Amino acid sequence: MLPVRAVVSLGGLADLRRERALIKANCGRDTPELAGEPGPGRPDVYADTNAAELLPNGSHTILVTGELDTISPPRIAHDFAERARQAGDSAEVVILPGASHYDEVATSSHAWPLVLGAIERALEHASGKASPAGAAAVSPTAR
């Protein structure tokens, strides 16, 4: 099995169980549409699908979200990062000032340089070349 040393979440909903009402309200989808239906061999669909329940996973997670994101608000990134740290993993949050949910993935967005910086830090971490200096690229509102 290939280890995953770093993850970059762009406006991700990293806790499907805890945020199922938000997902339903914002995306119009029930959890089974995302995680599958429960069944005899899989009674809890969150157990193997929900990132928050797969901690610790041994990776460094960078959660990137827009300050104005209403689909996956900054609170969700902070909640997951705290849960990951409590489980023994490392995590950081990058809040994109003035950005919405779609600015996180648009290379033409004013926020893209911060997204690119997060991706570059994740690649450095995965290659074992991460340095504390990389943290300087995190937005001022990240913590």
Order of alpha helices (4+ residues) and beta strands (2+ residues): beta-alpha-alpha-beta-alpha-beta-alpha
